[in-house]
Amino acid sequence: MFAIDIQDQILDKLNTLIVVLNNDGSIDYASKSAQHLLGYDSAQLIGANWWEVTRFSKPEGELVKNKIINIFKDNKISTQTFEHELKTFAGGKKWVRWNVSYLNDDQLIGIGYDITTNKLNEKRLIESNKQLSEQNKDITDSIYYAQRIQQSILQTTEQLKSFFNESFLLYKPKDIVSGDYYWFYEDAVYKYISVVDCTGHGVPGAMMSMVANSMFKEVFMNQKITDPSEILKALDEELAKSINKNQDATFNDGMDVSLVRINKETNELVFSGAFRSIFIVRGSEIFELKGSRYPIGFYSGVEKTFDTNVFQLEKNDSIYLFTDGFIDQFGGERNKKLNKSNFRDLLSTIQEMSMDEQDAFLDYSFNNWKQDNDQTDDVLVVGIKI
């Protein structure tokens, strides 16, 4: 008797319930732990009571009882495990996980474990995941809407080809929207092309690209500045006015810019860069025109000077403007950055191709280098052949 009391105390502590079932479905024994777990005296659960008092409806009780009885017909198979919801004496709910095994030819023994806390946590997790999924969908939908807005301000490949017939535009945002921006423009004398790498990527970068679009329109269309170095200086001033309205705030937003101006009559190229360079390929030679060591923005209050590079273009020269997304991409056998040297080598290998073929080859090369790695940054490469 003492051993049984000790056993019941242990079962109470473990929130464990033992039930012995006859092959007709009646309950022959229910441990005293039923009082602690469900609130019923074990005597209240003997016979057919188990299927009535611990269930939320009589049909439910019959359904579960028949399920248990059918275990007898399975020729003494190994332990069966399943979960059920039980009604407590106070009308509450308890989830119990049962392990049901043969005791003898006429009886089964069910050992039940209270898993109510686990079930509640599982339900909270499902609800939390559902809420997060809905929030993620809302955010993603908003970003795709932002993408449509961004695409509406970006010029198209067709517009680029209207300026430069032999050209391509490789544009690969990292996160749906991009912090890379490009600008094509012409007046009576010159054609202009610029590639811009704004601070950040994704939504913050895209917002900066919208600022860039406004700035370029102001400087080119309203101020009508034509000298590339003066254009960069004016862009720097416009960004300071647009972003740094609070003079007490630190100015941490900026843009790296490469800007090319080509004379329509003479093919003279004038280049100015803010932390960006360009490549010009002539036959087997590659020339790099380097920009100044200042970005647009960032260094608020610093007097900046943007240098000018002049290069006389010849027929079949190719010009490449790019942000750092391509050369900074991790990949290859050693999972390192592609780097500028390998990018130069790529440009050397594609000079016999048309511009459309160069576009496709560079895209393939980028993906082949990246493999399964995440894209490191926004990618933008513009190629022009004279």
N, C-alpha and C positions, 0 to 999 in steps of 0.2 A: 504493500500500500504506500509505504514511504517512497519507494522508487517511482511509482506512478505520479505521486505528487511532485517529485523533483522533475520528472519528465514534463509535466504540464507547466511547471514554472519556466522551464527552459523554452518550451514552445511559445509561451506568452512573451518572453523576452525577444524571441526571434520573429514574432508576428507570423508564426507558422501554424497551419491548421491541418489536422489529420482527420480524414473521413473514411470509413469502411462502408462499401456498397455491396449489397447482395445482387445476385444476377437478375432479380426482378426489378432492380432500380431502387429498392428501399434502402434507407440508411440504418446500418446496424450499430455504428459508433461514430460519435463526433467528439473530438478532444475538447477539454475545458478551455483551451485557448480561443474557442469560438466566442466566449464571453468578452475577452479582451479585444478580439479582432472585429467582431460583428455586433456585439452587445447582447447576444442571445445566450441563455443558459443552454448547455449542450443537450439537455433532456428535451428542450423545445424543438430540436432539429432531427430527432430520431424518426424513423419510418418514412412516411411520404411528406412530412412537414418540410424537410429540407428543400424540396422542389417548389414549395408554396411560399414559405415565409421569407426566404432569401432571394426571391425573384420578384421582378416588377410586374409580372403578369403570369397567369396560370399557363397560357399557351407557351410562353417562353420557357417556363420550368419543364413542361412536358417535352419540348424540343431538345433541351439539353439532356434530360434524363434518357431519352431514346438514343441520343448520340453516345452516351456512356454505355448503355446496354449493348449497343452494337459492337463495342470493344470485345465483349465476350465471344462474339461470333468470329473474331479474327484469329482464332486458334492460338491463344496465348502469345501474341506478338510482344515485342519489347515495349518499354515505357512510352506512353503517349504524353505529349506536352501540348497544352493549349491554355488560353486565357479567357476568363469570364468576369463580368461585372456582377457583384452581389449587392443586395439591399441590406443595410444595417437595421438594427432594431429601431434606431431613431429616424429611419427613412432616408439616410444618406447612401452613398455609394462607395464600394470598395472593389478595386481591381485585384484579382487573385490569379496567379499563374500556377497551374496544376501539373503535377507529374503523376500520372495514373499507371499503376502496374498491377499484375496479378498477385493476389495474396494466396489464393488456393482456387480450386475448380469452381467454387461457388461465390467467391468474393474478389472484389478489387479494393485496392487501397489508394486513396488520393492524398497527396501531400501538397498543400496550398501555401504559396508565399505571397505576402502582401506587396503588391507592386504599384499601389495607388500613387505614391509620390513620383515614381518613375513615369507613370502614365500622364500625370499632371504636367510634369516637366516636358514630356514628349509633346503633349498638346500645346504647351506654351511655345516650344521650339517650332512646331509646325506653323502656329499662328504668327510667330515672329518672322519665320522664313517667308511666309506668304506676304506679310506686310513689307518686308525688305524687297521681295520680288516686285511688288506693286510699285514701291518707291523707285526701284531701279528702272522699271519700265517707264515711269513718268520722266525720270532724269534722261534716260536714253532717247525717249521721244522728243524731249526738249532739245537735246543735242542734235538730233537729226533735223529738227526744225531750224536750229542755228546753222547747220550745214547748208540748208537750202538758202538761207539768208546770205551766208558767206559766198556760196556759188553765184548768187545773183550779182555780187560786186566784182567777182573775179572775171577777168577777160578770158576768152576761150582760145583754144588752139587755132581755130579758124581766124580769129582776129590777129594772132601772132603771125600766121602765114600771110595775112594781108599786108603786114609790114615787111616780113622777110619770107619770101616764098619757100626757100630751103631752110626749114627750122623744125624744132621739136620742143615739146614741153613735157617733162617728166615730173609729175606732181603726185606725191604719195603722203597724205596726212598720217600721222601716227595714231591719232585717236578721233576718227570721224571728221572733226574740224581741225584746222591747221594754223600754226603760228607763222608759217611761211607765206610770203606774199610776193606778187610780181606785178610789174607795171609796164605797159607799152604805150608809147605816145609819139606823135610826130607833128612838126610844124612845117612851114614852107621850106626850111633849109635842112633840118635835122630829123633823124629818127633816134628815139631814146628807148632803152630797155633797162629795167632795174629788177634786181632780185633782193628780197628783204627777208631776214631771219629775225622775227620778233622774239622778245623774252618769253620763254615757256613754250608749251605746246598745248593741244587740247583747247578747252574753253578759254583759259586765260590768254593763250597765244592768239586764238581767233579774235578775241576782243581787241587785242593790240593790232591785229591785221586790219580791223575795221578803222582804228585810229589812223593807221598808215595810209589807208585808202583816202581818207579825208584830207590828210596832210599832203599827199601827192597831188590831189586835185587842186588844193589851194596854191601850192608852189608852182605847178606847171600851168594851170589854167587861169588863175587870178593874178599871181605875181609875175608870171611869164618869164621866169629866170631861165637862162639857156646854158650858163657855164656850170658843168658838173660839180666842181668844188663848191661853188656858191649855192647850188641846189642842196647839197648835203648840209651846208651851214644853215640854210633856211629851214630844212627839215628838222634839224636839231632844235632850232628856236621854236618851231611849231609844236614839236613834241613837249618841250618844256612848258609851253602855254597850255597845251591840252591836258597834260597829266599832272604836272606839279603845281596845281592851283593853290594848295596849302603850303606856304613857304616854310612851315615848321616841320613838314614831313620830309623823310629821306627819299630821294629820287632814285628808285631802283628799277625803273622800267626803261628798256632800251631796244635798239634795233641794230643789227649788222646789215650794211647795205653795200651792194655793188651797183654802180651806175655807169652805163655806157652811152655815149652820144656819137652817132655816125653821120658825117656829112653826106647828103644824098648825091652830090656832084663829085666830090673828090675822094670819097671813102676814107677820109681821115677819121680815125677813132680817137676819142678823148674819154679817158676813164678816171673816175674817182671812186674810192672805196672807203667805207667805214668798217674796219676790221674784216673786210672781205677782199679776196683777190679774184682774178679771172684768168683763164687760160686761152691763148690764141695758138692754134695749130696751123703750121704752114709746112706742107710736105712731111718730112721726118722731124721737123723742129717743133718744139713746144716752148712758147714764151709765157711767162707768168707776170702779169701786171699786179703789183701788190698795193693794197689800200693803206690808209693811214691807221695808226694804232689808237684810234678813238672810235667808239661806237656812236650812234645817234642816241642821245640821252645818257643816262647813268651819271656822268660827271657834271652835275649841276654846278654852274658858276665857274667852270673851267673854260678858258679861252681856247677853242679848238681851231686847228688849221687842217683842212683836208687837201692833200696833195693832188695834183693833176698829172696823168700819164698820157702822152700822145703817141699813137702808133699808126703808121700808114698801112692800111689794109690793101691786100692784093686779091685778085680773083681766086676763088677756091679756098681762101683762108676760112678757118672755122673758129668761132668764138663760143666759149662756154662760161656761163654764169651759174653759180651753184651756192646753196647753203651748206652747212656742215653736216647735215643728216646723212648723206651718202658716205662720206669719208669717215664718219664717226660710228658707223654701224659695226656692232660686234658680230663676229662669225669666223668662218674658216676653221681649219683643223685645230688651231690653238685658241679659238674664241677670243681673238683680238680685234681691234679696230682695223677697218680696211686701210685707212690712212691716205694722205694726199699723194704719196708716191705711187701707190697701186692704182689710184684713180687716174693719174697721169698716164700710166701704162695702158689702162683700159682705153683712154682716149686715143692713144697711139694706134691701137689695134683696129679701130673702127673707121679709119679715115677713108677707106675705099667703099664704105657703105653709104647709102642715101641717108638723109636725116631721119626718115621714118624708120629705117632699119636700125640706125643708131639708138633711137628711142627704145625700140623693142629689145635690143641687145643689152643696153644699160639696165633696163628693168629686169631682164633675165639674170644678169650678172649680180645685181643687188640681191635678188631673192636666193640665188644659188650660194652667195656668200653668207647670207643671214641664216639659211636653213630653218631650224626650229626655234631660233632665238626670237624674242620679242623685238619689234622694230624699236630702235633706240631713240629716234627723233623724227620729226617731220623731214621729208625729203623733197628737194626741188632742184632740178637741173634744167637749164634752158640752153639749147644749142642753136647756133645760126651759122649758115654758110654764105659767104659773099659770092 
